[in-house]
Amino acid sequence: MLRNIFLVVISSLVLCASSTFAQMHDTPEKGFTSWLPAAQWEDALLTGNGTLGAMVMGDPFEETIILNHALLFLPNEGPVTPPNMANHLEEIRQLQLDGKWEEAARMGVQLWEEAGYGAKKWTDPFVPAANLNFEMPASNIKEYRRMVNYETAEAIVQWKDQKGKFERSTFASRKDSVLVTRVTGTAPIDLDVNLVKHPHAWNQSEFISSVIKEANTTVEDDQYLHFHVTYNKPHQNSPLGYDGVARFEVKGGSLEFNGNRAVIRNAEEVLIYVDIKPYYTEDNSASLAGLKKTISAVSTSYDKLIESQLESHGRLFGNMKLDLKPTEEEQAMTSETLVLTAKKKTSAGIIQRQFEAARYNIICATGTNPPNLQGIWSGTWTPPWSSDFTHDGNVEVAVSHYLNGNMPELMLSYFDYHERMLEQYRINARQFYGAKGIHVPSHTSTHGLNNHYDETWTMEYWNGGAAWTASFFYDYYLYTGDVEFLKERAFPFISEALAFWEDFLVLGEDGMYMVNPSYSPENNPLEHRWQNCINATMDIVLVKELLRNWIASAKVLGVSKNEIRKKENMMALLPPYQINEADGTIREWLWDGFSENQSHRHASHLYGLYEMPDMDLLTDPTLKAAAAKTIEERMKIRKQHHGGEMSFGMCLMGNSAVTLRDKENTSEVLEYLSMYYWTKGMGTTHNPGNLFNMDISGGFPSLITRMLVNGRPGHIDVFPALPDDWKNGSVEGVLVRGQVEVNKLEWTEKEVDLSFTSGKDQELTLDFGVEANGKKVKVSGAKLLENQGGTIKVKVQGGVKVEVVWE
């Protein structure tokens, strides 16, 4: 009798424990698992909502969650107005015309030094906000795993020991703008929590003391942990410091505060809410009160919070889907296995999983700002390149998936950031060249002033930033058809970017416009080490694109024909592309005496193939062949170094190859990106295996999307670079320029099924490439106007779904 009662009790306990743990997370369908805690911050699990970020290390008993905030660039060196270079512009130009490149390079630095600014100023670095530390009683681990769910942005740690099964799940809520952590278990939870400053190395002590005046943790109102930081050297573009607040909801058990930590005992479930906010006035009480109000208003139901997360973050992630038919083995790979396997040989299935990881990363990193070099995450006080916004390619690659990846609302953060900096961009234009309009520097973080003077890396002479930025304003209009955006935001920015060039350009002896000084990021000709130059091809192509976009916008908005003619005349005076006689490639500098430096990570002279193509490169067979040859030459150094440093440059190379329908080089670029640039937490890196960096988290999925479907207004390329081993698959929810959404593109070895919807009435050319020649085509929902084997032309109605089937 007693034995039977004992068995019933034990069975009940087992059922209860199983039921409780069954409510914990299963392996996510979209996401990954890992079998080891992170050994370094770069391998942490990532979550973010575009304002708050968190890096979960995954130790069961001594957990660290590194907290980040999009605005926390540590004020170190305050911005200064650039010295007046305009008064010396003619001297600089003449030095360059005389071939005195060193003297011209030195001039900018000399003016900087004479202004009393000393050494080159770096941007304020992006640093950790705080650490949320957990301590639980140690016990022998029997089972362990950590994982990320891409659809909910939950970073989850699970383990089993002799006491029971436990789980911590953390996510940054996009709707409620707080960081939520839940701790559950099948046994009572004993937990100590603290909110403290992120530790620094001994050799950083002097630096930390110079920039942080105060950092302490206190208990507020017997219910909050309050972490308060005061900066030592705030400036007019930075906050004075910031506050972090943690609130606790404990089910069962007890909650007490002991010193500066929360002590929880015998709990059934613990919910922890954290928010961080910079403050801008000496009295931070209002800011702190706002923080408390925010985290006190958040639902205490974890399930309801996840429902909201699925409606916001989950919707963004699910707007586009890629299916490359991964095997069961590939789908089951832990992150460690996936990363190591890819280094030996990647596959379509592995690439799909990396696509999803990268897309997830870039969504999490976007909101208040576009992604900085590390997205929205940092675990170091001295990040490479300050983890700032680098505008000669890095940011542009990071944001390149928003539009074709069906997340146009995320693109607004990029525009918002630049519009906040407009007045300082105007100062740059006036101080550097006495010009109207705007000048976007190569590096920014808390401010937009160009403070990056250097003798060799002469980024002070890089003038293409505003034009490149303006191209995304216009591209947003091409994708969305938002005329109000074009009128109120895009056209004004494009006009200011163009106003600079109207003042800055001068006519050369040949009667054509000359860009002097100029800069081709971050390369130098073989003749010398200085990067300043005349007529960088990239600058010329950028101005042409800027003029084309201005003219097209002006026609939509009804600007006078006289003004349009002026811009057309200006375009006619820009020098054309040139081809190297020595190797048949596009010249990087349209100036005599410069030899091509092909062993370089950048290929900025291919800018006309990066995004919206320069049609000169596609319609002129000689130029098209030269562009293809340029890719071949610049790929040589990549092949020598397994892709090599600067992964975002690989993405731009891949984009260029896709535009030319160069399947071989595109596939090779994709292979390198898949094989060598991933962390064990499925973050991405700048170099093979090192330097945590989020550039390719935008560029990798953007490149894959273009390989399947890409286009310009009125023209859609289908499979411009489909790899040979992608025999079956599908992609859904791709946006294409011209207000087209590809609802689904599905292919097998026997048939291609394309369905899409246009946002307006129009005629569209669908180019399936020469491989489609001779195939049978069936069109429904649109009028078939032409069928030339691999290319068809259809007339579509806005809002009507069109289906094209190739048998």
Buried (B, 14 or more C-beta within 10 A) or exposed (E): EEEEEEEEEEEEEEEEBEEBBEEBBEEBEBBBBBBBBBEEBBBBBBBBBBBBBBBBBBBBBEBBBBBBBBBBBBBBBBBBBBBBBBEBBEEBBEBBBEBBBBBBBBBBBBBBEEBEBEEBBBBBBBBBBBBBBBBBEEBEEEEBBBBBBBBBBBBBBBBBBEBBBBBBBBBBBBBBBBBBBBBBBBBBBBBBBBBBBBEBEEEEEEBBEEBBBEBEBEBBEEBBBBBBBBBBBBBEBBBBBBBBBBBBBBEEBEBEBEEBBBBBBEBBBBBBBBBBBBBEEEEBEEBBEBBBEBBEEBBEEBEEBBBBBBEBBBEBBBBBBBEBEBEEEBEEBBBBBBBEBBBEEBBBBBBBBBBBBBBBBBBBBBBBBBBBBBBBBBBBBBBBBBBBBBBBBBBBBBBBBBBBBBBBEBBBBBBEBBEEBBEBBBBBBBBBBBBBBBBBBBBBBBBBBBBBBBBBBBBBBBBBBBBBBBBBBBBBBBBBBBEEBBBEBBBBBBBBBBBBBBBBBEEBEEEBBBBBBBBBBBBBBEEBEBBBBBBBBBBBBBBBBBBBBBBBBBEEEEBEEEEBEEBEEBBEEBBEBBBBEEEBBBBBBBBEEBEBBBEBBBBBBBBBBBBBBBEBBBEBEEBBBBBBBBBBBBBEBBEEEBBBBBBBBBBBBBBBBBBBBBBBBBBBBBBBBBBBBBBBBBBBBBBBEEBBBBBBBBBBBBBBBBBBBBBBBEBBBBBBBBBEEBEEBBBBBBBBBBBBBBBBBBBEEEEBBBBBBBBEEBBBBBBBBEEBEEBEBEBEBBEBEEEEBBBBBBEBBEEEBBBBBBE
